Amino acid sequence: MADGAGSRDIVRRAGAAAAAVDNAAGMREQWRAEHLAIPGTGHIHFTALPSEDDVADQLARRVAGDPTDARLHVARVNHHVLANDADRIFAALVDAFFAFGPTGAGLRARLLNGVRRQIGAERAAFLDGAVSQGLTARSSLPWCPGSMLSNGVTGVTDIVRPRQYAGVPS
């Protein structure tokens, strides 16, 4: 056998480059992101900028800066799914529901169905009602820290309501 490293060597030789090991770790993370993310969305990747901030904060700021970029919303939801952080998953979903208005119902449904177990039945039931039309500025939300697009309304927003007397609006 020759002294050079071959492609079929299974034993690591002294002095060999560690790139193969680092590459394997990177491939493992890519597999994890693609197969443990929301089905059908794992191929969407986000490249973090060199910064002291973590990826979650970068994604949140980028969503706030460009709320119409669906790839950022999907990447943000998937990032929190992989971290198994229910509060941040919900915040990222709320932002996706705000961002596209009446368009994007298919994307909203896919994201919600992919995280339904993680966010809990109460939050999922709230978002079920908004899948078709999305959320608006007047939408009242459950407590949602971390949302970048929500105006923070957690109660009823109607100050004056029309009343009816004997079936006639007044």
N, C-alpha and C positions, 0 to 999 in steps of 0.2 A: 504494500500500500504506500502511496506517495505521502510526503510530509505535509503537503498543502491541505487546507480545509476543503472538503467536498460538500456538495449540497445534501448528501445523505448522512453526514456525520450527526450522531445523536449525543455525543459527549462533547461538552464544551472544552476547548483546549485553552491552556494558559496563554494569555496575550491576545485572545480573539476579541474582536469588537463586540461591545455590549448592545449594539444597535438591534440585533435580532431579538434580544430580550425586551428592549423598549418597544420595538415594533409589535411584539406579541401582546404586550400590555395595551398598546393603543388599539390593536385589532379587537382585543377582548372588550374594551370600553365601547368601541363602535358597534360590536355585536350586541352588547347590553343595551345601548341606546336605541338600536333598530328593533330589537325583539321584545324589549320590556316597555317600550313607549306605547302610546295609544296606537292601536292597529291602523295601518295605512299611513301613518305619519312619521315613522321612525327614520325615514330617509332624508328628512329635512334637518339639516345641521346648522349650527350657529358657531361662528368663529369669534371667540372672545378677543377683545383688544387687549394689548399688554397694559395692565393696570393693577393697582393694589386692591381694587374692588373684586368681589366674587362675581361669578357668572350671573347669579340671580339678580344682583343689583344692576349689572350692565344690561341685562335683558329688560328689566323694568324701565330703566331710563330710555332705552331705545324704543320701547313701545310707547312711552310718553312722547317721544320726539317724532315718531312716525306711526301713529295709531292705525293706519290703513295697510300696513305691511303684514299680511296674513302669516308669512313665514316666521316673523318674530313672535307672533302670538302662539303659534304651534310650538315653536322651539321653547318658549317660556313655560307653557303648560307641561310639555314633555320633561323639561329640566326638573320641575317640581314633582312630577310623577316619579321620576327616577330617585329623587330624594325622599319620596313618600311624606311630603309636607302638605297636609290637607288644607291648612289655612292659605298657604301660598298658591296651591292649585286652584282653590276657589277664587282667589283674587285675580289670578291670571285668566280664569274663565270669565269672570265678570267683565274684565277689560275686553276680552274677545267679543262678548255679547254687546258691549257698548260700541265697539269700533265700527261695525259694519251695518248698523241699522237694520232695515228690512232685508238687505241682501246677506248672503252668507249663511242661510239656514242650514244647509248641508254640512258645512264646516262646524257650526255650533253644535249640531246634533251629534256628529262624530266625536267631537271633543268631550261633550257631556257624557255620552254613552261609554267612553273610554275611562272616565274617572268617577263614575257614579258611586261605586263602592267606597272609594277613597274620601270623597267629600261628605258622604253621609246622606241619608234619605231626605232630611229636611231641606238641605241646600239644593239637592238634586231636584226635589219637587218644585222649589222656587224657580229654578232655571228652566224646568220643563215648560212652564208657562210662557217663557220668553224665547224659546227656540225659533219659532217662526218669524217673529218681528224684531227680536233683539231687545235691548234695554234702551231707555231714553233718559234724559236728564231728570224727568219727573218720577222715574222708577224708584220705589222704596225698596231698600235692600236689607237683608240680614247684616249684622256686623261684618265688615269686610276690610280689615287692615291689609295694606299692601296693594290695593287697587290703585292704578295710576290714572284711570280715566273716570272713576266714580266721583261724584261731588259730595259723597259722604252722607247722603240722606238715608236715615235708618227708620224713619217713621212716616206718617201720613203727610203728604205735601199740600193737600187741599185746605185752604184757609176758609173759604166760603163755598158752601155746597148749595145747589138749588134744592128747594123744598117743594113738596107737592101737597096740596090740600085737595082732598076729594078727587085725586087722580089728575089734577091740573097743575102743571109747573107754575111756580110763582117767582 
